[in-house]
Amino acid sequence: MLYKFVGGDDDILLDVFDKAVVQGSVKFGAAWAFNDPFEFKFSAVAPPSRESFEEWHLTYAPDKTEDQRENAWDAFSGAGVDWNTVMSPRITMLGSLYVLCLARRWASHLMWGHYARSHHGFVVCYKPAVLDAFQDLPGHLGQGNVDYRADVPELRWFTGDPTGAMAPLIASKSPEWAYEEEFRVVLAGPPVQDALFHTIAPELIAGVILGARAPERLIRRALDLRQRHPDFTVEQVSSKEGQYDLVAHRMDDHSRTIGDFL
């Protein structure tokens, strides 16, 4: 199962619920707007020789003219090398990547506090089959678990398929973020938009987990959906008695449980 933490003010939360859960809308956020501006960093590695540089172009960019290749080779040396090999490619990359950030676990105090508006929001629970649907989306570049590491990955454009060369860049983050246990899906799209939206079959959503402070209107909306789709699960977060560990209990149509956080 994969999980998406969702927040928002109470006055828009029902609309967000309807779009994300009832309609199956999925938001891919723009990489350039991520709250951590140091994501997608890399160290550029120049091709080992002019010969390997030319061989790469014959396979992956045969349309480049001799002048274009000469200019590209010159970019690996001189005063502008940092701009040519790191800054400019990174700016271009950030402007065309769109990322769906999911989590491998829902029972995280930090995730509920940071991404579900301090338990006023909810978590969407996606079935494993959703991964096949993501792979079929236009512009799909890759998906998988994030690698939390202290050193940025190396970018080796000229050692194979450029899409494969980008994989470590789009799946690496500082270990400070390891608590997220993130699984991300990355798409390429039109430059510098706020987000891309796609729709998956709502049947790929197993249910929702509501935050401990979820408003009654949100609870009612989720329970109404379960009435129409009995296989859809509706749970709410609580904690174990005398412990901080989070648990989820099935919500009843006619009664409410006072959480152990009181």
Legacy VTK file of the C-alpha trace (Angstrom):
# vtk DataFile Version 3.0
C-alpha trace
ASCII
DATASET POLYDATA
POINTS 262 float
0.000 0.000 0.000
1.096 3.557 -0.721
-0.153 6.611 1.129
-0.757 10.255 0.263
-1.063 12.755 3.103
-3.551 15.507 2.314
-4.220 18.738 4.187
-6.012 22.025 3.618
-8.307 24.432 5.422
-11.653 23.050 6.530
-13.543 25.142 3.956
-11.747 23.447 1.025
-11.107 20.014 2.508
-14.339 18.477 1.204
-13.570 19.663 -2.324
-10.058 18.235 -2.048
-11.511 14.936 -0.791
-13.942 14.736 -3.712
-11.240 15.394 -6.294
-8.582 13.102 -4.817
-10.737 10.220 -3.590
-14.077 10.263 -5.412
-12.717 11.369 -8.792
-9.195 9.905 -8.544
-7.334 13.145 -9.320
-3.587 13.012 -8.656
-1.376 16.104 -8.368
2.228 16.118 -9.578
3.962 19.133 -8.057
6.548 21.180 -9.931
10.105 20.338 -8.945
11.140 24.003 -9.107
8.637 24.831 -6.342
9.646 22.129 -3.819
9.973 23.392 -0.252
13.577 22.160 -0.178
15.500 24.173 -2.820
18.466 21.784 -2.544
16.665 18.793 -3.990
17.749 17.504 -7.399
21.347 18.622 -6.868
24.115 16.699 -8.601
27.812 16.689 -9.381
28.504 16.736 -13.110
31.046 14.280 -14.494
32.560 15.049 -17.886
32.810 12.336 -20.552
36.118 10.467 -20.279
37.179 11.274 -23.842
36.131 13.039 -27.008
35.707 9.628 -28.599
33.152 8.509 -25.990
31.410 11.872 -26.338
31.006 11.367 -30.094
29.874 7.754 -29.678
27.166 8.842 -27.246
25.831 11.377 -29.734
25.761 8.799 -32.523
23.464 6.640 -30.382
21.310 9.129 -28.457
21.530 12.461 -30.304
22.417 11.798 -33.957
20.584 14.948 -35.054
23.180 17.256 -33.470
25.342 19.071 -35.976
29.126 19.157 -35.870
29.045 22.765 -34.619
26.577 21.870 -31.882
28.723 18.986 -30.714
31.824 21.198 -30.769
30.104 23.813 -28.600
28.904 21.116 -26.208
32.412 19.714 -25.878
33.854 23.173 -25.204
31.328 23.587 -22.367
33.279 21.032 -20.323
36.192 23.415 -19.914
36.867 27.091 -19.342
35.515 29.727 -16.967
31.872 28.824 -17.585
32.141 25.106 -16.856
30.117 25.250 -13.625
27.303 27.105 -15.314
27.380 24.923 -18.416
27.543 21.533 -16.694
25.632 22.111 -13.434
23.567 25.273 -13.136
22.075 25.462 -16.617
21.153 21.735 -16.826
19.683 21.863 -13.303
17.534 24.896 -14.092
16.275 23.182 -17.247
15.579 19.969 -15.344
13.733 21.686 -12.478
11.511 23.469 -14.945
10.297 20.289 -16.627
9.956 17.747 -13.787
6.713 17.055 -11.908
6.640 14.792 -8.886
3.995 12.861 -6.964
5.213 12.299 -3.410
3.766 9.264 -1.632
4.756 7.514 1.589
5.426 3.898 2.476
3.763 4.236 5.905
0.931 6.244 7.374
1.753 5.934 11.115
4.116 8.899 11.312
3.585 11.727 13.779
5.742 14.049 11.670
3.873 13.323 8.446
0.489 13.950 10.052
1.765 17.175 11.543
3.528 18.464 8.425
1.348 17.320 5.533
-2.152 16.661 6.903
-2.615 20.017 8.626
-1.930 18.744 12.112
-4.408 15.847 11.829
-7.263 17.898 10.318
-6.681 16.195 6.972
-6.562 12.624 5.755
-4.466 9.974 4.047
-5.415 8.391 0.729
-4.582 4.660 0.682
-3.616 3.460 -2.802
-3.667 -0.176 -3.807
-0.391 -1.631 -5.187
-1.958 -1.864 -8.652
-1.829 1.930 -8.882
1.856 1.597 -9.832
0.882 0.180 -13.222
-1.470 3.130 -13.787
1.317 5.603 -12.993
3.657 3.926 -15.487
1.091 4.483 -18.230
0.903 8.252 -17.663
2.325 10.505 -20.399
5.851 11.712 -19.723
6.545 9.006 -17.133
10.262 9.101 -16.273
10.432 6.745 -13.330
9.115 5.775 -9.912
10.495 4.187 -6.791
11.713 4.652 -3.253
13.760 7.727 -2.433
17.406 7.199 -1.538
18.396 9.278 1.508
22.073 10.154 1.326
24.573 12.738 2.547
26.361 13.199 -0.807
24.636 14.330 -3.975
24.637 11.843 -6.879
26.865 12.162 -9.913
25.387 12.992 -13.285
27.048 11.073 -16.103
25.124 12.131 -19.193
27.479 10.416 -21.630
27.538 6.868 -20.305
24.172 5.595 -21.551
20.494 6.425 -21.898
19.995 9.985 -20.568
16.772 8.979 -18.838
18.629 6.335 -16.869
21.385 8.803 -16.046
18.815 11.069 -14.407
17.380 8.363 -12.145
19.719 8.959 -9.159
19.101 12.717 -9.387
15.341 12.530 -9.157
15.320 9.863 -6.451
17.849 11.249 -3.948
17.286 13.477 -0.903
19.091 14.612 2.204
18.884 12.118 5.102
17.086 14.856 7.059
13.975 13.811 5.109
14.253 10.090 5.826
11.253 10.122 8.161
9.011 10.523 5.107
9.876 7.061 3.700
8.979 8.587 0.363
7.992 6.802 -2.812
7.894 9.178 -5.739
6.572 9.143 -9.284
8.256 11.547 -11.709
6.874 12.904 -14.972
8.351 15.179 -17.617
6.024 17.923 -18.753
5.629 21.443 -20.148
8.102 23.917 -18.659
7.523 25.889 -15.465
3.926 25.094 -14.580
2.659 24.962 -11.006
1.563 21.328 -11.281
0.255 18.591 -13.550
-2.980 16.760 -12.792
-3.896 13.268 -13.946
-6.777 10.967 -13.124
-6.591 7.334 -12.069
-9.469 4.905 -11.623
-11.027 5.524 -8.175
-11.150 1.739 -7.754
-7.377 1.891 -7.203
-8.023 3.669 -3.890
-8.558 1.205 -1.044
-9.824 3.784 1.447
-8.849 6.714 3.627
-7.441 7.257 7.102
-8.795 10.403 8.736
-6.729 12.542 11.066
-7.468 12.652 14.785
-8.841 16.199 14.378
-10.778 15.572 11.149
-13.887 17.784 10.993
-17.279 16.110 11.182
-18.138 17.187 7.633
-15.122 15.293 6.308
-15.974 12.241 8.403
-19.519 12.273 7.082
-18.360 12.582 3.481
-16.051 9.577 3.847
-18.721 7.464 5.532
-21.249 8.355 2.822
-18.783 7.108 0.227
-18.415 3.840 2.140
-22.187 3.437 2.089
-22.050 3.451 -1.703
-18.886 1.336 -1.916
-18.744 -1.187 0.962
-15.189 -2.271 0.081
-13.961 1.277 0.676
-12.370 1.502 4.136
-12.727 4.494 6.451
-10.452 4.607 9.491
-9.339 7.283 11.923
-6.050 7.817 13.716
-5.703 7.314 17.423
-2.851 6.206 19.673
-2.225 3.255 21.915
-3.142 3.727 25.537
-0.108 4.878 27.482
2.038 5.033 24.330
2.791 7.368 21.452
2.428 4.704 18.736
-0.312 5.521 16.255
-3.124 3.112 15.447
-6.110 3.312 13.109
-9.595 2.151 14.005
-12.565 1.542 11.722
-15.066 4.366 11.897
-18.637 3.628 12.872
-21.517 5.261 11.018
-23.288 6.409 14.173
-20.692 6.982 16.881
-17.378 8.753 17.360
-14.323 7.695 19.338
-12.548 10.239 21.523
-8.860 9.850 20.726
-6.209 9.054 23.298
-4.520 12.380 22.555
-7.023 14.108 24.882
LINES 1 263
262 0 1 2 3 4 5 6 7 8 9 10 11 12 13 14 15 16 17 18 19 20 21 22 23 24 25 26 27 28 29 30 31 32 33 34 35 36 37 38 39 40 41 42 43 44 45 46 47 48 49 50 51 52 53 54 55 56 57 58 59 60 61 62 63 64 65 66 67 68 69 70 71 72 73 74 75 76 77 78 79 80 81 82 83 84 85 86 87 88 89 90 91 92 93 94 95 96 97 98 99 100 101 102 103 104 105 106 107 108 109 110 111 112 113 114 115 116 117 118 119 120 121 122 123 124 125 126 127 128 129 130 131 132 133 134 135 136 137 138 139 140 141 142 143 144 145 146 147 148 149 150 151 152 153 154 155 156 157 158 159 160 161 162 163 164 165 166 167 168 169 170 171 172 173 174 175 176 177 178 179 180 181 182 183 184 185 186 187 188 189 190 191 192 193 194 195 196 197 198 199 200 201 202 203 204 205 206 207 208 209 210 211 212 213 214 215 216 217 218 219 220 221 222 223 224 225 226 227 228 229 230 231 232 233 234 235 236 237 238 239 240 241 242 243 244 245 246 247 248 249 250 251 252 253 254 255 256 257 258 259 260 261
